[in-house]
Amino acid sequence: MKQIQKYFLLLLLLNLLLLLTAYLITSLVNYIFLFSDVVILSFVFSVISVITTLIFLTGQTKSPESQILYSLVAIGLKFLLEIILAFIWFAVAKKTSLHSVLMFFVLYLALTLFTVWGIMKTLKNKAL
């Protein structure tokens, strides 16, 4: 349980850092992207990251055979949810400007690397 709380605290700190950076960029440069877009994307990516981590950490308490299945489901679901988000963001919301695409992939990369880091740190002492 302590590991989940530590992960959520670090995720919250990462989001605050990302939002602070986005706020500074939007206030220094006139109009590159909307700050509300950054808030929406970072929130959705964080929810996806939390879902992935909860599934993964639930699997770590199961038998070794189930751990592999939970790990694969967590990563597969993360990939599927992020593809759906990308489709909604680019095709439905029509956020196709260069700045919007870069913002999307910077947030994607930051929060995906954070999730992978958390998974790798958990697996460091455990073999799949």
MOHU-V866449 format. One record per helix or strand. SS is the DSSP state (H for helix, E for strand). FROM is the first residue (numbers start at 0). TO is the last residue. If there is no record, write none. Layout:
ss->{SS SS}
from->{FROM FROM}
to->{TO TO}
This chain:
ss->{H H H H}
from->{1 34 63 97}
to->{27 59 91 122}
